[in-house]
Amino acid sequence: MVKNKKLLFTLVIYFVLFYTAWAGFGWLIANHFFDWTGNNEIVIQIIRAGIVKNIVWTLPAFILIKYFENDCYIGLKEMFTTKVKIVDVLPVFILCIIYTLAGVFRTGDWSIVDSFGWSKIIIVLTVGITEEMVFRGWLLNVTVKNADTEWKQWVAIFINAVLFLTIHFPIWLYEGVFFRNFQSFAFTSIIILSCMFSWLFVKTKNILVPVALHMLYDLLVFMFIGG
């Protein structure tokens, strides 16, 4: 799907460095890197999600999208300014809400979980933009450029979903939930959600739409399910 050899080389090097950097940061977290904060969750998330993640994820993505703009399906300015009809994306948002809260529907317990607070709100406000800029704004953007058929677009979307899944591996390993997430098939949620985010980005050509959906998903999970 990527015809530009320089771009292909950059993508390979980028993902190796990106994955290594994030895995290394996960290792620091697992080894009590934030002990000096007194384990203050708000401070930890400001540093982790607000500062570190924007430096490691968002900033390089912006630079690379701008540099390889001619190889992108959607330009940097275009992905923030393309107009979107709410009625066209509303069904996907409704589907995401139903999918996310399916377990809550069954139990009927709509009480907000005790762990929900300012630290989770910081994650909601930052993770959507950081993760969407990397996986949709950058990686999907350059791989779907030459996908001239809907089938090829879905191949690019699925590959992107697999990459999105693998970036969760380090933290799962450090938290001791890696095998549990596969045994319970919880990992499929990552694949499904990634495909939804990617499809919205390709169809609307606006990165803010998957960012909004990503934020909505995180908000619902933190409020009613926990995490």
C-alpha positions as CSV (number, residue, x, y, z in Angstrom):
1,M,0.0,0.0,0.0
2,V,3.0,2.3,0.6
3,K,4.8,3.0,-2.7
4,N,7.2,5.6,-1.5
5,K,10.3,3.7,-0.3
6,K,11.5,6.6,1.9
7,L,8.1,6.6,3.6
8,L,8.1,2.9,4.0
9,F,11.5,3.0,5.6
10,T,10.4,5.8,7.9
11,L,7.3,3.9,9.0
12,V,9.3,0.8,9.9
13,I,11.9,2.9,11.9
14,Y,9.2,5.0,13.4
15,F,7.2,2.1,14.8
16,V,10.3,0.3,16.1
17,L,11.4,3.5,17.9
18,F,7.9,4.4,19.0
19,Y,7.1,0.9,20.4
20,T,10.5,0.8,22.1
21,A,10.0,4.2,23.7
22,W,6.5,3.4,25.0
23,A,7.5,0.0,26.2
24,G,10.4,1.5,28.0
25,F,8.2,4.1,29.6
26,G,5.9,1.3,30.7
27,W,8.8,-0.4,32.3
28,L,9.6,2.7,34.2
29,I,6.0,2.9,35.4
30,A,6.1,-0.8,36.5
31,N,9.3,0.0,38.5
32,H,7.7,2.7,40.6
33,F,8.9,5.7,38.5
34,F,6.2,7.8,39.9
35,D,6.9,7.1,43.6
36,W,8.4,10.5,44.0
37,T,4.9,12.0,43.4
38,G,3.5,10.3,46.5
39,N,1.4,8.3,44.0
40,N,-0.8,11.3,43.5
41,E,-3.0,10.0,40.6
42,I,-3.8,13.5,39.3
43,V,-0.1,14.5,39.1
44,I,0.8,11.1,37.5
45,Q,-1.8,11.5,34.7
46,I,-0.8,15.1,34.0
47,I,2.8,13.9,33.5
48,R,2.0,10.6,31.8
49,A,-1.0,11.4,29.6
50,G,-0.7,15.2,29.4
51,I,3.1,15.7,28.9
52,V,4.9,12.5,28.1
53,K,2.3,11.1,25.8
54,N,2.1,14.3,23.8
55,I,5.9,14.5,23.4
56,V,6.2,10.8,22.4
57,W,3.0,10.4,20.5
58,T,1.4,13.7,19.2
59,L,4.4,15.9,18.4
60,P,6.3,13.4,16.2
61,A,3.0,12.5,14.5
62,F,2.3,16.1,13.6
63,I,5.9,16.5,12.2
64,L,5.7,13.4,10.1
65,I,2.3,14.1,8.7
66,K,3.5,17.6,7.7
67,Y,6.7,16.2,6.2
68,F,5.0,13.4,4.2
69,E,1.8,15.4,3.5
70,N,1.9,14.6,-0.3
71,D,1.8,10.9,0.7
72,C,-1.2,11.3,3.0
73,Y,-4.8,10.5,2.2
74,I,-5.8,13.6,4.2
75,G,-3.6,16.7,4.7
76,L,-2.8,18.1,8.2
77,K,-5.0,21.2,7.8
78,E,-7.8,19.3,6.0
79,M,-8.1,16.7,8.8
80,F,-9.0,19.5,11.3
81,T,-11.2,21.6,9.0
82,T,-13.3,19.2,6.9
83,K,-16.9,19.8,7.6
84,V,-18.9,16.8,8.9
85,K,-22.6,16.3,9.1
86,I,-23.6,15.1,12.5
87,V,-26.4,12.9,11.1
88,D,-23.8,10.9,9.1
89,V,-21.8,9.9,12.2
90,L,-24.4,9.8,14.9
91,P,-25.3,6.1,14.3
92,V,-21.7,5.1,14.9
93,F,-21.7,7.1,18.2
94,I,-24.9,5.4,19.3
95,L,-23.6,2.0,18.3
96,C,-20.4,2.7,20.4
97,I,-22.5,3.7,23.4
98,I,-24.6,0.6,23.2
99,Y,-21.5,-1.6,22.7
100,T,-19.6,0.0,25.6
101,L,-22.4,-0.1,28.1
102,A,-23.8,-3.6,27.1
103,G,-22.6,-5.0,30.4
104,V,-24.1,-2.2,32.4
105,F,-27.4,-2.7,30.6
106,R,-27.4,-6.3,31.8
107,T,-26.7,-5.6,35.4
108,G,-28.8,-2.4,35.6
109,D,-26.3,-0.8,38.0
110,W,-25.8,2.7,36.7
111,S,-23.9,4.0,39.7
112,I,-20.6,5.8,38.9
113,V,-17.6,3.7,39.9
114,D,-15.5,4.9,42.9
115,S,-12.3,5.2,40.9
116,F,-13.7,7.9,38.6
117,G,-12.3,11.3,39.3
118,W,-10.0,14.0,38.0
119,S,-7.2,11.7,37.1
120,K,-9.6,9.8,34.8
121,I,-10.9,13.0,33.3
122,I,-7.3,14.0,32.4
123,I,-6.9,10.7,30.6
124,V,-10.2,11.2,28.7
125,L,-9.2,14.7,27.6
126,T,-5.7,13.7,26.4
127,V,-5.6,10.0,25.3
128,G,-8.1,10.5,22.5
129,I,-6.1,13.1,20.6
130,T,-2.7,11.4,21.3
131,E,-3.7,8.0,20.1
132,E,-5.8,9.1,17.2
133,M,-3.1,11.4,15.8
134,V,-0.6,8.5,15.8
135,F,-2.8,5.6,14.6
136,R,-5.4,7.4,12.4
137,G,-3.8,10.8,11.6
138,W,-0.4,9.4,10.8
139,L,-0.2,5.6,10.4
140,L,-3.6,4.9,8.7
141,N,-3.4,8.2,6.8
142,V,-0.3,7.1,4.8
143,T,-1.2,3.4,4.4
144,V,-4.7,4.1,3.1
145,K,-3.5,6.7,0.5
146,N,-3.1,4.2,-2.3
147,A,-6.0,2.0,-1.3
148,D,-8.1,2.6,-4.4
149,T,-10.8,0.1,-3.5
150,E,-13.0,-0.3,-0.4
151,W,-11.5,-3.8,0.1
152,K,-8.0,-2.4,0.2
153,Q,-9.2,0.3,2.6
154,W,-10.4,-2.3,5.0
155,V,-7.1,-4.2,4.8
156,A,-5.3,-1.0,5.8
157,I,-7.9,-0.5,8.6
158,F,-7.4,-4.0,9.9
159,I,-3.6,-3.7,9.8
160,N,-3.9,-0.5,11.7
161,A,-6.1,-2.2,14.3
162,V,-3.4,-4.9,14.9
163,L,-0.8,-2.2,15.3
164,F,-3.1,-0.4,17.7
165,L,-3.6,-3.6,19.7
166,T,0.2,-4.3,20.0
167,I,0.9,-0.9,21.5
168,H,-1.2,-2.1,24.5
169,F,1.0,-5.2,25.1
170,P,3.7,-3.6,27.2
171,I,1.3,-2.1,29.8
172,W,-0.7,-5.3,29.8
173,L,2.4,-7.3,30.6
174,Y,3.5,-5.0,33.4
175,E,0.0,-5.0,34.9
176,G,-0.1,-8.8,34.7
177,V,-3.3,-8.9,32.5
178,F,-1.8,-9.9,29.1
179,F,-2.8,-13.5,29.0
180,R,-6.1,-12.8,30.8
181,N,-7.1,-10.3,28.0
182,F,-6.5,-12.9,25.4
183,Q,-8.1,-15.8,27.3
184,S,-11.3,-13.7,27.9
185,F,-11.1,-12.3,24.3
186,A,-11.1,-8.8,25.8
187,F,-8.5,-7.9,23.2
188,T,-11.2,-8.0,20.5
189,S,-12.7,-4.8,21.9
190,I,-9.4,-3.0,20.9
191,I,-9.7,-4.4,17.4
192,I,-13.4,-3.4,17.0
193,L,-12.9,0.1,18.4
194,S,-9.9,0.7,16.3
195,C,-11.8,-0.3,13.2
196,M,-14.6,2.1,14.1
197,F,-12.2,5.0,14.7
198,S,-10.4,4.3,11.4
199,W,-13.6,3.9,9.4
200,L,-14.8,7.3,10.7
201,F,-11.5,9.0,9.8
202,V,-11.5,7.6,6.3
203,K,-15.1,8.5,5.6
204,T,-15.3,11.9,7.3
205,K,-11.6,13.0,6.5
206,N,-11.7,14.7,9.9
207,I,-9.5,13.5,12.8
208,L,-11.7,15.3,15.4
209,V,-14.6,12.8,14.8
210,P,-12.6,9.6,15.9
211,V,-11.0,11.7,18.7
212,A,-14.5,12.6,20.0
213,L,-15.7,9.0,19.8
214,H,-12.5,7.8,21.5
215,M,-13.1,10.3,24.3
216,L,-16.7,9.3,24.6
217,Y,-15.7,5.6,24.9
218,D,-13.0,6.3,27.5
219,L,-15.5,8.5,29.5
220,L,-18.2,5.8,29.6
221,V,-15.7,3.1,30.6
222,F,-14.1,5.1,33.4
223,M,-17.5,6.2,34.7
224,F,-19.5,3.0,34.7
225,I,-17.1,0.1,34.2
226,G,-13.8,1.2,35.7
227,G,-10.3,0.9,34.4
